[in-house]
Each structure stands twice: as C-alpha cells, then as structure tokens.
Amino acid sequence: MAKRDYYEILGLNRDADDSTIKKAYRKLAMKHHPDRNSGNSQSEELFKEAKEAYEVLSDPNKRAAYDQFGHAGVDASAAGAGAGGAQGFADAFGDIFGDIFGGRGGRSNVHRGADLRYSLEISLEQAAHGTETKIRIPTMDQCDTCHGDGSKPGSKPQTCPTCHGHGQVRMQQGFFSIQQTCPKCHGNGKIITDPCGTCHGAGRVKRHKTLNVKIPMGVDDGDRIRIAGEGEAGTSGGPPGDLYVVIHLASHSVFHRDGDHLHCEIPISFTTAALGGEIEVPTLEGHAKIKVPSETQTGKIFRLRGKGIKGVRSNSKGDLLCHVIVETPVKLTARQKELLEELEVISQKDGSRHSPRAKSWMDKAREFFSE
C-alpha cells in the first residue's frame, strides 16, 4: 500500500514553517497517543504515521530530500534519524508528554497551591437549620506588591540564560537525548534578578484572611464544605488550592444525633409510669406532647415522626426517638415511705400479676441454682 504524503498526514501546506509543523504534529500525537486510545489499532497506526512524517519534515535536510524526490529520497534514512531530526522529534515529543502527563518544560515550576483544611465546630441547632459564620484562617497568599512574580515593582523576571526559558537542559548522547531540570532556574525558565522586598522573591506571603462560610441545612459531623480557590496561592502564577471546612458537631445537652434521627432520654415518675399520663418533650422546633400508657416500663421508645433533621442528601426529615427512663423517687418523706411499704405488701400478695417480669426472672434464677 502506497504511503500517504507527509504534508497530507499532518494537514499542512508545503510551505509550512517549523513551528507550524511542530504544532500540527503535537495536535495529532496528543489525539492518537496510545495511552489515550488503549486497544485502538487505528489510532496507533495514525500515531506512527504522524511520527514518521514529523521525523522527516522537522529535519531540514530530510525535508529538502523529500520535497525533491518524495518518499524515495528519505526511505533509506527515515528510520535512523540524524542528530538534527532526533533533536526536533525529542522537542516535540517532550512537549506531548508534558501535555498528556502534566507539566511542560518551561512551566515545570508552576504549581497549584495547596488545599487547606479548617475544623469548624457548630451546634446541633445550627446544623439542623443551616447558618452562616465567619472564619479566620492562616494561608500563603499572593504577594500584593509583585502580584506573585517575585520581582520588585518596575522589574520583571529574566529569561534563564542557561536553559533559555525552557526550564530544562538537554544533553545529546548520539541518537539519544537526555533532559534534566535546569540547575540555575530550577525548572522555572526565569530567574529573579531584583527580588520583591515584600516577599523576598517567593511571590507569596503569609497572612490571615477572614471568610464567610455558609453552612447548609442538615450537615452532619464529618461533612466537608469545599470553598474553591481559597486555599494557598500557587507558585509562579499557578492557580490557588481549595479550602475544605470540616464540620464537627458539639455535644448537645438533650439530643443525640444518629444520621437524620434524633434520640433523647425522657425521665418519668414512678406514678406516671404505673398509671399513665401525658408528658411534654422538647424538639428542635419547640415542644411536643406524648401520651404515656399505664404500666410503661423503662426502655420503651416513643417515636415522633418528622421531628428529626432533614439531612443535606435526604428528601424528608428523620424522627425523634424518646427513650423512657422510669425514675425511682429519692429523699422520701416518712409518709411516702409508709405508702410505698403498704403498696409493697399489697403487691406481694399477687406478685405474678403485679410484677410479672420480676416473677419470671426469679423463676429462672431458681432453675439456674437448682441445676
């Protein structure tokens, strides 16, 4: 099968300059790179085809031979590219890898700022209803004097004389080309000859800033609120990081949260437990009443539907679960003791009827000890 024209492969006119050739190759190489098209044999062939075309057209000698004789003028040498062709190919291919895997030669020191974490304690009521608060955080922020470039006002960073702004230096060893970070500019591509007096050339300064944070209704302990762009400033003009506000719920004197549900303990008197009655219980919205049936025991749970919390990911409110605790009376008067003793005498005459759980437990205890 006849080879396609190299200019046609890269989508170029025959008078295209070197930068246009390089740009066209980079575009195709990124599109058809095997790492981006795993298992796609067609993309793999197109990638190889573009690579071969670039190896020839990026070398002035090979390009001149190709323009005059076509494929016949370069077939014998296309596979073993000379130093010039290898150098040009390495330049473009290095840029390709930079775009695909992050970071390019002259911008290797441009980094996104670090993300920050701030722990915020709020009350249960604030979590349930949502709130807005102010926080003050320490951070590395962009220097206002030099606007982040590290140079004194009126001056600018200079192109590194060692790497000529590429951020990398290349050592040629035959066909192979080895790249490494420029030792003078440390990969930045520029050097600061007249540093800013405020940040001393760093481009960032440490400061505190105050932010308004909106706490959505229904947040729970451990939830994170992301505030984009409020982390530390990036280096060498890189974008800032983000701020993550981590929510912690303060302990509550009445309620315990369990997801969207609330739990609370309700102490009731001995008399109310035995005879029944009506009690008032607190809720996050105010109060509610519960009818306590007679003969209620410790541990009984009354569920008030919809009196819990509507979580940020929920469609409806949870419930309030009231756990009953029968309170034994304390600091009894003589008369109270007398009445209770009388009640005990009466109750023991028919213990299995008045205290069935105690009777059952005693029977099991006797069976255990008799074995």
KEKE-3310 file (N, C-alpha, C; in steps of 0.2 Angstrom, whole numbers, plus 5000, padded with zeros to 4 digits):
npx = (5004:5003:5012:5005:5006:5017:5015:5001:4997:5000:4992:4996:5002:5014:5023:5024:5030:5043:5038:5024:5024:5028:5018:5007:5010:5011:4997:4991:4998:4994:4981:4980:4988:4994:4992:4981:4972:4969:4970:4965:4968:4968:4971:4983:4991:4989:4996:5009:5011:5010:5021:5032:5031:5033:5047:5054:5050:5053:5067:5078:5087:5082:5069:5071:5076:5065:5055:5061:5062:5052:5045:5055:5067:5070:5067:5078:5084:5075:5072:5083:5085:5095:5105:5100:5086:5082:5084:5074:5063:5063:5061:5047:5041:5043:5036:5023:5022:5022:5010:5001:5004:5005:5013:5025:5040:5045:5037:5038:5039:5027:5015:5000:4992:4992:4979:4968:4963:4950:4944:4928:4918:4901:4884:4871:4858:4862:4867:4855:4847:4854:4867:4877:4893:4908:4925:4943:4958:4975:4986:4996:4997:4995:5007:5004:5012:5021:5013:5014:5024:5037:5046:5054:5044:5043:5052:5056:5055:5069:5073:5080:5097:5104:5095:5088:5075:5067:5067:5073:5087:5097:5106:5115:5118:5124:5111:5102:5093:5095:5085:5085:5081:5084:5098:5100:5089:5080:5070:5060:5062:5064:5073:5075:5081:5080:5074:5057:5054:5045:5040:5052:5056:5048:5035:5024:5016:5014:4998:4983:4966:4949:4934:4918:4907:4895:4884:4876:4859:4856:4869:4881:4891:4908:4906:4911:4914:4917:4927:4930:4946:4951:4962:4979:4990:4996:5012:5023:5013:5004:4987:4976:4974:4961:4949:4944:4931:4929:4916:4911:4901:4895:4893:4876:4865:4853:4849:4854:4862:4859:4862:4849:4840:4835:4839:4833:4833:4819:4815:4802:4790:4788:4774:4768:4772:4766:4752:4750:4749:4751:4765:4777:4788:4804:4808:4817:4811:4803:4791:4783:4769:4767:4758:4758:4756:4747:4757:4769:4786:4804:4814:4806:4802:4796:4791:4792:4787:4795:4801:4814:4830:4832:4843:4857:4857:4844:4827:4817:4812:4820:4816:4811:4816:4811:4817:4811:4814:4811:4810:4816:4810:4818:4825:4814:4799:4793:4779:4778:4786:4779:4768:4773:4778:4766:4760:4770:4767:4754:4756:4764:4756:4750:4761:4764:4755:4756:4769:4776:4788:4797:4794:4795:4809:4814:4810:4818:4830:4830:4829:4841:4850:4847:4851)
npy = (4994:5011:5024:5038:5056:5066:5079:5079:5070:5077:5088:5100:5114:5114:5124:5126:5132:5129:5129:5128:5115:5108:5111:5105:5092:5089:5091:5080:5070:5070:5067:5054:5047:5032:5030:5036:5030:5016:5000:5003:5000:5008:5021:5019:5016:5028:5037:5032:5035:5049:5052:5047:5056:5068:5066:5067:5079:5088:5089:5099:5094:5081:5085:5093:5083:5075:5084:5085:5072:5064:5050:5041:5048:5048:5036:5027:5033:5037:5029:5029:5042:5058:5068:5081:5078:5069:5078:5088:5080:5075:5087:5090:5078:5078:5089:5084:5073:5081:5088:5078:5071:5080:5096:5105:5109:5123:5127:5120:5123:5129:5128:5122:5129:5123:5113:5118:5114:5116:5115:5116:5119:5117:5120:5108:5114:5123:5115:5109:5119:5126:5139:5154:5159:5167:5164:5163:5161:5155:5157:5155:5168:5177:5189:5205:5216:5212:5205:5191:5187:5188:5198:5214:5229:5237:5230:5214:5196:5188:5179:5163:5162:5150:5139:5145:5149:5137:5129:5117:5108:5100:5085:5078:5062:5054:5046:5047:5058:5067:5074:5086:5095:5112:5118:5131:5139:5131:5124:5134:5142:5156:5168:5178:5193:5205:5204:5205:5216:5214:5200:5194:5188:5176:5177:5174:5178:5176:5176:5181:5178:5182:5174:5172:5158:5148:5137:5123:5118:5104:5098:5085:5078:5077:5080:5089:5105:5113:5126:5134:5139:5146:5141:5139:5151:5148:5143:5153:5159:5149:5141:5144:5134:5124:5127:5117:5115:5107:5099:5099:5092:5100:5093:5089:5095:5089:5081:5067:5064:5054:5050:5056:5055:5059:5056:5055:5055:5052:5055:5049:5049:5037:5036:5041:5031:5020:5023:5030:5044:5061:5068:5082:5084:5090:5097:5101:5111:5116:5111:5095:5084:5069:5054:5044:5027:5017:5007:5008:5004:5005:5010:5009:5015:5030:5036:5051:5056:5064:5074:5075:5078:5085:5079:5084:5076:5071:5068:5070:5074:5066:5056:5059:5050:5045:5039:5031:5033:5026:5035:5032:5037:5049:5054:5052:5056:5053:5049:5046:5035:5026:5024:5018:5006:5000:4998:4989:4978:4975:4972:4961:4950:4946:4943:4938:4944:4958:4961:4954:4953:4953:4941:4931:4932:4928:4915:4909:4911:4903:4890:4890:4890:4878:4868)
npz = (5000:4995:5003:5012:5008:5017:5021:5019:5029:5040:5038:5032:5022:5009:5011:5024:5040:5052:5066:5063:5058:5069:5078:5072:5072:5086:5089:5083:5088:5102:5100:5095:5103:5111:5125:5127:5119:5122:5115:5103:5087:5075:5079:5084:5072:5065:5074:5073:5060:5059:5067:5059:5048:5055:5059:5047:5041:5051:5050:5042:5031:5027:5024:5013:5004:5003:4998:4985:4980:4985:4994:4991:4992:5006:5012:5015:5025:5035:5046:5053:5061:5059:5070:5070:5067:5077:5088:5085:5085:5098:5105:5101:5105:5119:5123:5120:5129:5141:5140:5140:5152:5162:5166:5158:5149:5151:5161:5173:5186:5189:5200:5207:5221:5238:5245:5259:5276:5287:5303:5310:5323:5326:5333:5336:5333:5324:5314:5310:5305:5297:5294:5294:5295:5301:5297:5302:5294:5293:5279:5264:5254:5238:5234:5236:5232:5221:5214:5213:5205:5210:5208:5210:5210:5194:5188:5180:5180:5173:5157:5159:5157:5155:5151:5142:5145:5144:5155:5156:5153:5139:5136:5123:5117:5106:5097:5107:5118:5132:5145:5158:5173:5174:5182:5186:5186:5191:5184:5182:5171:5171:5180:5195:5196:5203:5217:5225:5238:5248:5248:5246:5234:5233:5229:5237:5252:5270:5278:5287:5283:5283:5280:5274:5278:5272:5280:5275:5277:5287:5288:5294:5307:5302:5289:5274:5268:5253:5248:5234:5227:5239:5245:5248:5238:5222:5215:5205:5197:5197:5199:5214:5228:5236:5249:5263:5273:5288:5296:5313:5326:5341:5357:5363:5375:5377:5365:5355:5340:5326:5311:5302:5312:5329:5346:5362:5380:5391:5407:5418:5431:5444:5447:5435:5426:5431:5431:5419:5408:5403:5395:5392:5379:5373:5357:5342:5336:5346:5357:5361:5364:5373:5375:5388:5391:5403:5415:5409:5405:5409:5396:5385:5369:5362:5346:5337:5323:5309:5317:5318:5309:5293:5282:5272:5260:5260:5257:5266:5283:5297:5312:5329:5343:5358:5373:5386:5404:5419:5434:5449:5465:5476:5492:5501:5511:5527:5526:5513:5512:5520:5513:5501:5507:5511:5498:5493:5502:5498:5484:5485:5488:5477:5467:5454:5446:5448:5446:5434:5427:5436:5443:5433:5431:5444:5444:5434:5439:5451:5444:5438:5449:5455:5447)
capx = (5000:5007:5012:5002:5010:5019:5011:4994:4996:5000:4987:5000:5004:5021:5027:5023:5037:5045:5033:5018:5024:5028:5011:5002:5012:5008:4990:4989:5001:4990:4974:4981:4993:4992:4990:4974:4967:4971:4966:4963:4974:4968:4974:4990:4994:4989:5001:5015:5011:5012:5028:5036:5030:5037:5054:5056:5048:5057:5074:5079:5090:5077:5063:5073:5076:5058:5052:5063:5062:5047:5047:5061:5073:5071:5066:5084:5087:5070:5071:5089:5086:5101:5105:5095:5080:5081:5083:5067:5057:5063:5057:5040:5038:5044:5030:5017:5022:5021:5003:4997:5005:5005:5019:5029:5047:5046:5032:5038:5039:5021:5011:4994:4993:4990:4972:4969:4958:4949:4939:4923:4913:4894:4879:4866:4853:4865:4867:4849:4843:4859:4869:4882:4898:4915:4931:4949:4962:4981:4987:5001:4993:4999:5010:5001:5017:5024:5007:5015:5030:5043:5051:5052:5040:5047:5057:5052:5059:5073:5074:5086:5102:5106:5091:5084:5067:5064:5066:5076:5093:5097:5112:5115:5122:5122:5104:5098:5094:5093:5083:5085:5079:5089:5101:5101:5082:5076:5064:5055:5063:5066:5077:5073:5087:5079:5068:5052:5056:5039:5040:5059:5056:5044:5029:5019:5017:5009:4994:4977:4961:4943:4930:4911:4906:4888:4883:4869:4854:4857:4876:4882:4898:4912:4904:4916:4912:4923:4927:4935:4951:4953:4967:4985:4991:5000:5018:5025:5007:4999:4981:4976:4971:4954:4948:4939:4929:4926:4911:4911:4895:4896:4888:4870:4863:4847:4848:4860:4860:4861:4860:4844:4836:4837:4837:4834:4830:4814:4813:4796:4789:4785:4767:4766:4774:4761:4745:4749:4748:4754:4771:4779:4795:4807:4810:4821:4806:4799:4789:4778:4766:4767:4753:4761:4751:4749:4761:4775:4792:4810:4817:4801:4803:4791:4794:4789:4789:4796:4804:4822:4833:4832:4850:4858:4856:4838:4821:4812:4815:4820:4812:4814:4815:4811:4818:4808:4818:4807:4814:4815:4809:4823:4823:4807:4797:4790:4773:4779:4789:4774:4763:4776:4778:4759:4760:4774:4764:4748:4758:4767:4750:4749:4767:4765:4751:4758:4777:4777:4795:4801:4792:4798:4816:4815:4809:4823:4836:4829:4831:4849:4854:4845:4855)
capy = (5000:5017:5029:5045:5061:5068:5085:5077:5067:5082:5093:5106:5116:5113:5130:5127:5133:5124:5130:5126:5108:5105:5112:5100:5085:5089:5090:5073:5065:5070:5064:5047:5043:5025:5030:5039:5026:5009:4995:5006:4999:5013:5027:5018:5017:5036:5040:5030:5039:5056:5052:5046:5062:5073:5065:5069:5086:5093:5089:5102:5090:5076:5088:5095:5077:5073:5089:5084:5065:5061:5045:5038:5052:5048:5029:5024:5036:5039:5025:5031:5050:5061:5072:5086:5076:5067:5083:5091:5075:5075:5093:5090:5073:5080:5093:5080:5070:5086:5090:5072:5068:5086:5099:5106:5111:5130:5128:5114:5126:5132:5123:5123:5130:5118:5114:5119:5111:5120:5112:5121:5116:5121:5117:5104:5118:5126:5110:5107:5124:5130:5145:5157:5161:5169:5160:5167:5156:5157:5155:5158:5171:5180:5195:5211:5220:5210:5201:5184:5185:5188:5203:5221:5233:5240:5225:5208:5190:5187:5173:5160:5161:5143:5135:5150:5149:5131:5126:5110:5107:5094:5083:5074:5057:5050:5047:5048:5065:5067:5081:5087:5101:5117:5119:5138:5142:5125:5122:5139:5145:5163:5170:5184:5197:5210:5202:5210:5217:5211:5193:5192:5184:5170:5178:5173:5180:5173:5181:5178:5181:5181:5172:5170:5152:5146:5130:5121:5114:5096:5095:5081:5078:5075:5083:5094:5110:5115:5133:5134:5145:5149:5138:5143:5153:5144:5146:5155:5160:5144:5143:5143:5127:5125:5126:5112:5116:5100:5101:5095:5094:5100:5088:5093:5093:5085:5076:5064:5063:5047:5052:5061:5054:5062:5052:5059:5051:5056:5053:5050:5047:5031:5036:5041:5025:5015:5025:5033:5051:5065:5072:5086:5083:5096:5096:5107:5117:5119:5106:5091:5080:5061:5051:5038:5022:5014:5001:5009:5001:5009:5007:5010:5021:5034:5039:5056:5056:5071:5079:5074:5083:5084:5079:5088:5072:5067:5071:5071:5074:5060:5055:5060:5044:5047:5033:5032:5030:5027:5037:5030:5043:5049:5059:5051:5058:5047:5047:5042:5028:5022:5022:5013:5000:4997:4996:4983:4972:4973:4969:4954:4945:4943:4946:4936:4948:4965:4961:4948:4952:4951:4934:4927:4932:4924:4908:4907:4911:4897:4885:4890:4887:4871:4863)
capz = (5000:4995:5009:5011:5008:5024:5022:5019:5035:5046:5036:5031:5015:5008:5013:5032:5043:5058:5071:5061:5058:5076:5081:5069:5075:5093:5090:5081:5093:5108:5099:5094:5108:5113:5131:5127:5115:5123:5112:5097:5082:5070:5082:5085:5066:5064:5078:5070:5053:5061:5070:5054:5045:5058:5059:5041:5040:5056:5048:5035:5026:5025:5021:5006:5000:5002:4993:4978:4977:4988:4999:4988:4995:5013:5015:5017:5031:5039:5052:5058:5060:5062:5076:5070:5067:5083:5092:5084:5087:5105:5107:5101:5109:5126:5124:5120:5136:5146:5140:5142:5159:5167:5166:5152:5151:5154:5166:5177:5192:5190:5203:5210:5228:5242:5249:5266:5280:5293:5308:5312:5327:5326:5337:5333:5330:5318:5309:5308:5302:5292:5297:5291:5300:5298:5300:5300:5293:5290:5272:5260:5248:5233:5236:5233:5229:5215:5211:5213:5200:5214:5206:5213:5205:5189:5185:5178:5180:5166:5155:5161:5152:5154:5148:5138:5146:5143:5161:5156:5148:5136:5134:5117:5118:5100:5095:5112:5121:5139:5148:5165:5176:5173:5189:5188:5187:5195:5180:5181:5165:5173:5186:5198:5197:5208:5221:5228:5245:5252:5248:5245:5228:5234:5226:5241:5259:5275:5281:5289:5280:5285:5275:5276:5276:5273:5282:5273:5282:5288:5288:5299:5309:5297:5282:5272:5263:5249:5245:5228:5226:5245:5248:5247:5232:5218:5214:5198:5193:5197:5202:5221:5230:5239:5257:5265:5280:5290:5301:5319:5330:5348:5361:5365:5382:5377:5360:5352:5333:5323:5304:5301:5318:5335:5351:5369:5386:5395:5413:5420:5438:5445:5446:5428:5423:5433:5430:5413:5409:5397:5396:5387:5377:5369:5350:5339:5334:5352:5361:5358:5369:5372:5379:5391:5393:5410:5415:5405:5408:5407:5389:5380:5365:5358:5340:5335:5316:5306:5322:5317:5305:5286:5280:5265:5255:5262:5255:5271:5290:5301:5318:5336:5347:5365:5377:5393:5410:5425:5439:5456:5469:5481:5498:5503:5517:5531:5524:5506:5514:5523:5507:5497:5511:5511:5492:5493:5505:5494:5478:5486:5489:5470:5464:5447:5442:5448:5444:5430:5424:5442:5445:5428:5432:5450:5442:5430:5444:5455:5440:5437:5455:5456:5442)
cpx = (5004:5007:5009:5008:5011:5015:5004:4993:4996:4995:4990:5000:5011:5026:5027:5030:5037:5040:5026:5018:5024:5021:5006:5004:5009:5001:4988:4992:4997:4983:4975:4986:4990:4989:4983:4969:4969:4967:4964:4968:4974:4972:4981:4994:4994:4995:5008:5016:5013:5019:5033:5036:5034:5044:5057:5056:5052:5064:5075:5082:5085:5071:5065:5073:5069:5054:5054:5062:5056:5049:5054:5068:5074:5070:5072:5086:5081:5070:5077:5090:5092:5100:5100:5088:5078:5080:5076:5062:5057:5059:5050:5037:5038:5038:5024:5017:5020:5013:4999:4998:5006:5012:5022:5035:5047:5042:5032:5038:5032:5017:5005:4995:4990:4983:4973:4963:4957:4943:4934:4918:4906:4889:4874:4860:4856:4865:4860:4846:4848:4861:4874:4887:4904:4920:4938:4954:4969:4983:4993:4997:4998:5001:5007:5006:5019:5019:5009:5021:5037:5048:5049:5048:5044:5051:5053:5057:5063:5073:5080:5091:5105:5102:5087:5077:5064:5063:5070:5082:5094:5104:5111:5120:5121:5115:5100:5099:5091:5091:5083:5083:5085:5092:5101:5094:5077:5070:5059:5056:5065:5069:5075:5080:5086:5073:5064:5054:5051:5040:5047:5060:5052:5038:5023:5021:5012:5005:4987:4971:4954:4938:4923:4909:4898:4887:4876:4865:4855:4863:4877:4889:4902:4911:4909:4913:4918:4922:4932:4939:4953:4958:4973:4986:4996:5007:5019:5018:5002:4992:4981:4973:4964:4954:4943:4938:4926:4922:4911:4905:4897:4891:4882:4868:4857:4847:4855:4858:4863:4858:4855:4839:4839:4835:4838:4831:4825:4813:4806:4795:4787:4778:4765:4767:4768:4754:4744:4748:4750:4760:4773:4786:4798:4808:4814:4817:4802:4797:4784:4775:4766:4762:4756:4756:4752:4753:4767:4781:4798:4812:4812:4802:4797:4794:4789:4791:4790:4799:4811:4825:4833:4839:4850:4857:4849:4832:4816:4816:4815:4816:4815:4812:4816:4812:4816:4813:4813:4811:4812:4815:4815:4821:4816:4805:4794:4784:4774:4782:4784:4769:4766:4777:4771:4758:4764:4770:4758:4751:4761:4762:4749:4755:4767:4760:4753:4765:4778:4784:4799:4800:4795:4806:4818:4815:4815:4830:4835:4831:4838:4852:4852:4848:4861)
cpy = (5006:5021:5035:5050:5064:5074:5084:5074:5072:5088:5099:5107:5115:5118:5131:5128:5128:5124:5127:5118:5105:5106:5107:5094:5084:5088:5083:5068:5064:5066:5057:5044:5037:5025:5033:5035:5019:5004:4997:5006:5005:5019:5025:5018:5024:5039:5038:5034:5046:5057:5052:5053:5067:5072:5067:5077:5091:5093:5093:5098:5085:5079:5090:5089:5075:5078:5087:5077:5061:5055:5042:5042:5051:5041:5026:5026:5037:5035:5027:5039:5052:5065:5077:5084:5073:5072:5086:5086:5075:5081:5092:5084:5074:5085:5089:5076:5075:5088:5084:5070:5074:5089:5099:5110:5118:5131:5123:5117:5129:5127:5126:5124:5124:5119:5115:5116:5115:5116:5117:5117:5120:5117:5113:5108:5121:5121:5109:5112:5128:5136:5148:5160:5164:5165:5164:5161:5159:5154:5158:5161:5175:5187:5201:5216:5218:5206:5194:5182:5186:5194:5210:5225:5237:5235:5218:5202:5190:5180:5170:5159:5154:5139:5139:5150:5142:5127:5119:5111:5100:5092:5078:5069:5052:5051:5049:5055:5065:5073:5080:5094:5106:5118:5126:5141:5137:5123:5128:5142:5153:5163:5177:5188:5202:5208:5207:5210:5215:5204:5190:5187:5178:5171:5177:5176:5176:5178:5177:5181:5178:5179:5170:5163:5150:5139:5128:5118:5107:5093:5090:5081:5074:5077:5088:5099:5113:5122:5134:5140:5149:5146:5142:5145:5148:5147:5148:5156:5155:5145:5141:5136:5129:5124:5122:5113:5110:5102:5096:5097:5094:5095:5092:5090:5089:5079:5073:5062:5057:5048:5057:5060:5057:5057:5057:5054:5055:5052:5054:5047:5040:5030:5036:5035:5020:5017:5028:5041:5055:5069:5077:5085:5089:5093:5102:5113:5119:5113:5101:5087:5073:5059:5044:5033:5020:5008:5002:5007:5005:5005:5008:5016:5024:5037:5045:5057:5063:5076:5078:5080:5080:5085:5082:5083:5068:5071:5073:5071:5067:5060:5057:5053:5046:5040:5035:5029:5032:5029:5035:5036:5043:5054:5059:5054:5052:5045:5043:5035:5023:5020:5017:5006:4996:4995:4989:4977:4970:4969:4962:4948:4942:4945:4944:4941:4955:4966:4955:4947:4950:4943:4929:4927:4928:4917:4905:4907:4905:4891:4885:4888:4880:4866:4860)
cpz = (5000:5001:5007:5011:5015:5025:5023:5026:5041:5044:5035:5023:5015:5010:5021:5035:5049:5063:5069:5061:5065:5079:5079:5071:5082:5094:5088:5086:5099:5106:5098:5098:5111:5120:5132:5123:5115:5119:5105:5091:5077:5073:5083:5078:5064:5068:5075:5063:5054:5063:5064:5050:5048:5058:5053:5040:5045:5054:5042:5029:5023:5022:5014:5001:4998:4997:4986:4976:4980:4993:4997:4991:5002:5016:5018:5024:5036:5046:5056:5057:5063:5068:5076:5070:5073:5088:5091:5086:5095:5108:5107:5105:5116:5127:5124:5127:5141:5146:5142:5150:5164:5167:5160:5154:5154:5159:5172:5185:5194:5193:5206:5218:5232:5245:5256:5269:5286:5297:5311:5317:5327:5331:5333:5330:5324:5312:5306:5303:5297:5296:5292:5296:5297:5301:5298:5300:5291:5284:5269:5254:5244:5235:5232:5229:5222:5211:5209:5208:5204:5213:5209:5208:5201:5186:5184:5179:5173:5164:5157:5156:5150:5150:5143:5138:5146:5150:5162:5151:5146:5134:5128:5118:5112:5098:5100:5115:5128:5142:5155:5167:5176:5181:5191:5190:5190:5191:5179:5174:5165:5179:5188:5199:5202:5212:5224:5236:5250:5253:5247:5239:5228:5230:5230:5248:5263:5278:5283:5285:5283:5280:5278:5274:5277:5274:5280:5278:5282:5288:5294:5301:5304:5290:5280:5267:5259:5246:5240:5228:5233:5249:5247:5239:5228:5217:5206:5194:5193:5200:5210:5222:5233:5246:5258:5272:5283:5297:5307:5324:5337:5351:5363:5372:5382:5371:5358:5345:5330:5316:5304:5308:5324:5340:5358:5374:5390:5401:5415:5427:5438:5445:5439:5424:5424:5430:5423:5414:5402:5399:5390:5385:5373:5362:5347:5337:5340:5356:5358:5364:5368:5377:5382:5393:5400:5409:5410:5408:5405:5400:5384:5376:5361:5352:5338:5327:5313:5311:5322:5313:5297:5284:5273:5259:5256:5258:5260:5278:5293:5307:5324:5340:5354:5369:5384:5398:5416:5431:5446:5461:5474:5486:5500:5510:5521:5528:5517:5507:5516:5517:5503:5501:5510:5504:5491:5496:5501:5487:5479:5486:5482:5465:5456:5443:5442:5445:5440:5428:5430:5444:5440:5429:5438:5448:5438:5435:5448:5450:5439:5443:5457:5452:5445)
residu = (MET:ALA:LYS:ARG:ASP:TYR:TYR:GLU:ILE:LEU:GLY:LEU:ASN:ARG:ASP:ALA:ASP:ASP:SER:THR:ILE:LYS:LYS:ALA:TYR:ARG:LYS:LEU:ALA:MET:LYS:HIS:HIS:PRO:ASP:ARG:ASN:SER:GLY:ASN:SER:GLN:SER:GLU:GLU:LEU:PHE:LYS:GLU:ALA:LYS:GLU:ALA:TYR:GLU:VAL:LEU:SER:ASP:PRO:ASN:LYS:ARG:ALA:ALA:TYR:ASP:GLN:PHE:GLY:HIS:ALA:GLY:VAL:ASP:ALA:SER:ALA:ALA:GLY:ALA:GLY:ALA:GLY:GLY:ALA:GLN:GLY:PHE:ALA:ASP:ALA:PHE:GLY:ASP:ILE:PHE:GLY:ASP:ILE:PHE:GLY:GLY:ARG:GLY:GLY:ARG:SER:ASN:VAL:HIS:ARG:GLY:ALA:ASP:LEU:ARG:TYR:SER:LEU:GLU:ILE:SER:LEU:GLU:GLN:ALA:ALA:HIS:GLY:THR:GLU:THR:LYS:ILE:ARG:ILE:PRO:THR:MET:ASP:GLN:CYS:ASP:THR:CYS:HIS:GLY:ASP:GLY:SER:LYS:PRO:GLY:SER:LYS:PRO:GLN:THR:CYS:PRO:THR:CYS:HIS:GLY:HIS:GLY:GLN:VAL:ARG:MET:GLN:GLN:GLY:PHE:PHE:SER:ILE:GLN:GLN:THR:CYS:PRO:LYS:CYS:HIS:GLY:ASN:GLY:LYS:ILE:ILE:THR:ASP:PRO:CYS:GLY:THR:CYS:HIS:GLY:ALA:GLY:ARG:VAL:LYS:ARG:HIS:LYS:THR:LEU:ASN:VAL:LYS:ILE:PRO:MET:GLY:VAL:ASP:ASP:GLY:ASP:ARG:ILE:ARG:ILE:ALA:GLY:GLU:GLY:GLU:ALA:GLY:THR:SER:GLY:GLY:PRO:PRO:GLY:ASP:LEU:TYR:VAL:VAL:ILE:HIS:LEU:ALA:SER:HIS:SER:VAL:PHE:HIS:ARG:ASP:GLY:ASP:HIS:LEU:HIS:CYS:GLU:ILE:PRO:ILE:SER:PHE:THR:THR:ALA:ALA:LEU:GLY:GLY:GLU:ILE:GLU:VAL:PRO:THR:LEU:GLU:GLY:HIS:ALA:LYS:ILE:LYS:VAL:PRO:SER:GLU:THR:GLN:THR:GLY:LYS:ILE:PHE:ARG:LEU:ARG:GLY:LYS:GLY:ILE:LYS:GLY:VAL:ARG:SER:ASN:SER:LYS:GLY:ASP:LEU:LEU:CYS:HIS:VAL:ILE:VAL:GLU:THR:PRO:VAL:LYS:LEU:THR:ALA:ARG:GLN:LYS:GLU:LEU:LEU:GLU:GLU:LEU:GLU:VAL:ILE:SER:GLN:LYS:ASP:GLY:SER:ARG:HIS:SER:PRO:ARG:ALA:LYS:SER:TRP:MET:ASP:LYS:ALA:ARG:GLU:PHE:PHE:SER:GLU)
# end
